[in-house]
Amino acid sequence: MENLGFSLRAEATLQTLTTEIIKSSEIEGETLDRDSVRSSIARRLGMDIGALAPADRNVEGVVEMTLDATQNYSAPLTAERLFGWHAALFPTGYSGMHKIAVARWRDDSRGPMQVVSGPIGQERVHFEAPAAARLDQEMSAFLQWFEAEDATDPVLRAGLAHLWFVTIHPFDDGNGRIARAIADMALARSEKSPQRFYSMSAQIRIERNIYYDKLEKTQETGLDITPWLEWFLACLDRAFDQTEKNLGSVLRKARFWEIHAHKPFNDRQRLMLNKLLDGLEGKLTSSKWAKIAKCSQDTALRDILDLIEQGTLTKDPGGGRSTSYSLAEPDATRT
């Protein structure tokens, strides 16, 4: 990445952070709009990506937390900072339909903090966190350790911090997302760089069932955390492997615009080509073009036919009412 220009590194960071935030939320069963997340990150990083999609408070909050953890990685992690992250995640004071304690440790007023699954009456308790009365002491010890300068390898510190925080479970909700943000912060410290070119959360999302299984078994067995750290390091290694795909798409996008730099695309065409290069979900049809570009169906079809004539788009096999289009292969469009 050091051999690439600043703009490509910035694009890779934007893409990686977008994936990190979306996948960390997916682990908890929450789906965020990719365009909203991407726009929110770009706005905060001062990047020009064209038209910005609006973002709701939930998106803004998780983006604020992730950027604070990774861009300000050298700043001390304190209780006040964690309270700020928690308040950003739950701006209304509610998790779903339930009012929760925000920007403060849980008080266990509704009973002990337990991780439970199964139908009512047949619940299975996977884990019970330390009582609320212990949280000040437990979190003080955790934060002191996290900021201590000792011989602990910084990558191991990331895995330890993730496990320790999620085991204390200091908040009513959001503990998993905050634990992953803390791990990302520790990894940024290990690299001494705010630039992100891989996503740990994206890999954890792929291995979600194993992730929860490793957490549960480690929390059940006491002080032996070796299996957890072995899995964490292996998961990180697999996250590096996935990075090739992410960086490959960034390079593909740069090459595309280099090849087509001389072509007179209009604003709608540039918008939709970038959508395709960024991984547009589903197939591109004229109706989807019209909806995203905010134009008529006739205008959308003229834009598409113009791009086909230029050799930039190709019509997918099939046709009829389900006609769809894809980017032409770069070698086929080189002029």
C-alpha positions in Angstrom: 0.0 0.0 0.0 2.9 2.3 0.6 3.8 2.1 -3.1 0.3 3.4 -4.0 -0.8 7.0 -4.0 -2.4 8.8 -1.1 -5.9 8.7 -2.8 -5.8 4.9 -3.2 -4.7 4.4 0.4 -7.5 6.7 1.5 -10.0 4.8 -0.7 -8.8 1.5 0.8 -9.2 2.9 4.4 -12.7 4.1 3.6 -13.7 0.8 2.2 -12.2 -1.1 5.1 -13.8 1.1 7.8 -17.2 0.8 6.0 -16.9 -3.0 6.0 -15.7 -3.0 9.6 -18.7 -1.0 10.9 -21.3 -2.9 8.9 -20.0 -6.3 9.8 -19.5 -5.5 13.5 -23.2 -4.5 13.6 -24.2 -7.6 11.7 -22.6 -9.8 14.4 -25.1 -8.3 16.8 -28.0 -8.8 14.3 -28.2 -5.2 13.2 -28.2 -4.2 9.5 -26.8 -0.8 8.5 -27.1 0.9 5.1 -23.7 0.7 3.3 -24.1 4.0 1.5 -25.0 5.8 4.7 -22.0 4.3 6.6 -19.7 5.1 3.7 -20.9 8.7 3.5 -20.7 9.3 7.2 -17.1 8.1 7.3 -16.1 10.1 4.2 -17.6 13.2 5.7 -15.6 12.8 8.9 -12.4 12.0 7.1 -12.8 15.0 4.7 -13.0 12.8 1.6 -14.8 13.8 -1.6 -16.9 10.8 -2.8 -19.5 12.9 -4.7 -23.1 12.9 -3.4 -23.4 11.9 0.2 -26.2 9.6 1.4 -28.0 10.8 4.6 -27.1 8.9 7.7 -29.4 8.3 10.7 -28.3 8.6 14.4 -27.5 4.9 14.7 -25.1 5.0 11.8 -23.5 8.3 13.0 -23.0 6.9 16.4 -21.2 3.7 15.4 -19.1 5.6 12.9 -18.1 8.1 15.6 -17.0 5.3 17.9 -15.0 3.4 15.3 -13.2 6.4 14.0 -12.4 7.6 17.5 -11.0 4.2 18.3 -8.9 3.8 15.1 -8.0 7.4 14.2 -7.3 8.5 17.8 -5.7 5.2 18.8 -2.9 6.8 20.9 -5.3 8.8 23.2 -5.8 7.1 26.6 -8.8 4.8 26.9 -10.7 6.0 29.9 -14.1 5.4 31.5 -15.3 8.8 30.2 -14.3 7.8 26.7 -16.1 4.5 26.9 -19.2 6.4 28.2 -19.0 8.6 25.1 -18.9 5.6 22.8 -21.8 4.1 24.6 -23.9 7.3 24.3 -23.1 7.5 20.6 -24.3 3.9 20.1 -27.6 4.5 21.9 -28.5 8.2 21.3 -32.2 7.7 22.2 -31.4 5.9 25.5 -33.2 2.8 24.2 -32.0 -0.6 22.8 -34.9 -1.6 20.6 -38.0 -1.0 22.8 -36.1 -1.3 26.1 -34.8 1.7 28.0 -31.2 1.1 29.1 -28.6 2.8 31.3 -26.6 5.0 28.9 -23.1 6.4 29.4 -22.7 4.6 32.7 -22.1 1.1 34.0 -25.1 -1.2 34.3 -26.8 -1.4 37.7 -28.4 -4.8 37.4 -31.8 -3.3 38.5 -33.5 -6.0 36.3 -31.4 -8.8 37.6 -27.9 -10.2 36.9 -26.4 -9.6 33.4 -26.7 -12.9 31.6 -26.2 -14.1 28.0 -29.3 -16.3 27.4 -30.7 -18.2 24.5 -33.8 -20.4 23.9 -37.6 -19.9 24.2 -39.2 -18.5 27.4 -39.3 -21.2 30.1 -36.5 -23.2 28.4 -33.8 -20.6 28.5 -30.1 -21.6 28.6 -27.7 -19.3 30.4 -24.4 -19.2 28.5 -22.7 -16.7 30.7 -23.3 -14.5 33.8 -21.2 -11.4 34.1 -19.7 -10.0 37.3 -22.2 -8.3 39.6 -22.7 -4.5 39.1 -21.3 -3.8 42.5 -17.9 -5.0 41.2 -17.8 -2.9 38.0 -15.9 0.1 39.2 -13.2 -2.1 40.5 -13.1 -4.4 37.5 -13.1 -1.6 34.9 -10.5 0.3 36.8 -8.2 -2.7 36.7 -9.0 -3.3 33.0 -8.3 0.3 32.0 -5.1 0.5 34.0 -3.8 -2.7 32.4 -4.8 -1.5 28.9 -2.8 1.7 29.2 0.2 0.0 31.0 3.5 -0.2 29.3 4.8 -3.7 29.7 6.2 -6.6 27.7 2.9 -7.8 26.4 2.9 -8.1 22.6 0.5 -5.4 21.3 -1.4 -7.9 19.1 -1.9 -10.3 22.0 -3.1 -7.2 24.0 -5.8 -6.8 21.4 -7.0 -10.3 21.9 -6.8 -10.1 25.7 -8.6 -6.7 25.7 -11.4 -8.1 23.6 -12.0 -11.1 25.9 -11.5 -9.2 29.2 -13.9 -6.4 28.3 -16.7 -8.6 26.9 -16.4 -10.8 30.0 -16.8 -7.9 32.4 -19.8 -6.8 30.2 -20.0 -3.4 31.9 -22.9 -2.0 29.9 -26.6 -2.9 29.5 -26.0 -3.3 25.7 -23.4 -2.7 23.1 -20.6 -4.7 24.9 -19.7 -6.7 21.8 -19.3 -3.7 19.5 -17.3 -1.8 22.0 -15.1 -4.8 22.7 -14.3 -5.1 19.0 -13.6 -1.3 18.8 -11.2 -1.7 21.7 -9.5 -4.5 19.9 -9.2 -2.4 16.7 -7.7 0.4 18.8 -5.1 -2.0 20.2 -4.3 -3.3 16.7 -3.9 0.3 15.4 -1.5 0.9 18.3 0.4 -2.2 17.3 0.8 -0.7 13.8 1.2 2.9 14.9 -1.1 3.9 12.1 -4.7 5.1 11.7 -5.0 3.6 8.2 -7.0 0.4 8.1 -6.5 -2.1 5.3 -8.1 -5.2 6.9 -11.3 -5.8 8.8 -11.3 -8.1 11.9 -15.0 -7.8 12.3 -15.7 -8.9 8.7 -13.8 -12.1 9.4 -15.5 -12.5 12.8 -18.8 -12.2 11.0 -17.9 -15.1 8.7 -16.9 -17.1 11.8 -19.7 -15.8 14.0 -20.7 -19.2 15.5 -17.2 -20.2 16.3 -16.6 -16.7 17.8 -19.4 -17.1 20.3 -18.4 -20.7 21.0 -14.8 -19.7 21.8 -16.0 -16.9 24.0 -18.4 -19.2 25.9 -15.9 -22.0 26.4 -13.2 -19.6 27.6 -15.5 -17.9 30.0 -16.6 -21.3 31.4 -13.1 -22.8 31.9 -11.6 -20.1 34.1 -8.0 -18.9 33.6 -6.9 -20.8 30.6 -7.3 -18.3 27.7 -4.8 -20.0 25.3 -7.5 -21.5 23.0 -9.1 -18.0 22.7 -5.9 -16.3 21.8 -5.0 -19.1 19.3 -8.4 -18.5 17.6 -8.1 -14.7 17.7 -4.6 -14.8 16.1 -5.8 -17.3 13.4 -8.9 -15.2 12.8 -6.7 -12.1 12.4 -4.5 -14.1 9.9 -7.6 -15.0 7.9 -8.6 -11.3 8.0 -5.3 -10.5 6.3 -6.0 -13.0 3.6 -9.4 -11.4 2.9 -7.6 -8.0 2.5 -6.4 -9.1 -0.9 -10.0 -9.0 -2.1 -10.6 -5.6 -0.6 -7.4 -4.0 -2.0 -8.0 -5.7 -5.3 -11.3 -3.9 -5.7 -9.6 -0.6 -4.9 -7.0 -1.2 -7.5 -9.6 -2.3 -10.0 -11.5 0.9 -9.5 -8.4 3.0 -10.0 -7.5 1.1 -13.2 -11.0 1.5 -14.5 -10.9 5.3 -14.2 -7.4 5.5 -15.6 -8.6 3.6 -18.7 -11.7 5.7 -19.1 -10.3 9.0 -18.1 -10.9 10.5 -21.6 -14.5 9.5 -21.9 -17.3 12.1 -21.5 -19.4 10.5 -18.9 -22.3 12.6 -17.4 -22.8 12.9 -13.7 -25.4 10.1 -13.6 -23.1 7.7 -15.4 -20.2 8.5 -13.1 -22.4 7.9 -10.1 -23.6 4.5 -11.3 -20.2 3.4 -12.5 -18.8 4.1 -9.1 -21.7 2.2 -7.5 -20.9 -0.8 -9.7 -17.2 -0.5 -8.8 -18.0 -0.4 -5.1 -20.0 -3.6 -5.3 -23.6 -2.6 -6.1 -25.9 -5.2 -4.4 -28.1 -7.2 -6.8 -28.2 -6.7 -10.6 -28.1 -3.4 -12.3 -31.3 -2.8 -14.3 -32.7 0.4 -15.9 -35.3 0.7 -13.2 -32.6 0.5 -10.4 -30.5 3.0 -12.4 -33.5 5.4 -12.5 -34.2 5.1 -8.8 -30.6 5.6 -7.6 -29.7 8.3 -10.2 -33.1 10.0 -9.6 -34.1 10.2 -13.2 -36.7 8.8 -15.6 -36.6 5.3 -16.9 -36.1 6.6 -20.4 -33.1 8.7 -19.3 -31.7 5.7 -17.5 -32.0 3.6 -20.6 -30.3 6.3 -22.7 -27.4 6.5 -20.2 -27.0 2.7 -20.2 -27.1 2.3 -24.1 -24.6 5.1 -24.3 -22.2 3.2 -22.0 -22.8 0.0 -23.9 -21.9 1.8 -27.2 -18.7 3.1 -25.5 -17.8 -0.4 -24.4 -18.1 0.4 -20.7 -21.1 -1.7 -19.9 -22.3 -5.1 -21.3 -25.7 -6.6 -21.4 -26.0 -9.7 -19.2 -27.1 -13.0 -20.8 -30.9 -13.3 -20.8 -33.2 -10.4 -21.5 -36.8 -9.5 -21.5 -38.2 -7.6 -18.5 -35.2 -8.7 -16.4 -32.5 -7.3 -18.6 -29.5 -6.4 -16.5 -26.0 -5.0 -17.1 -22.5 -5.3 -15.9 -19.2 -3.6 -16.2 -17.2 -4.7 -19.3 -13.9 -6.4 -18.6 -11.0 -3.8 -18.5 -9.1 -5.5 -21.3 -12.1 -5.4 -23.5 -12.5 -1.7 -23.0 -8.9 -0.5 -23.3 -8.6 2.0 -26.2 
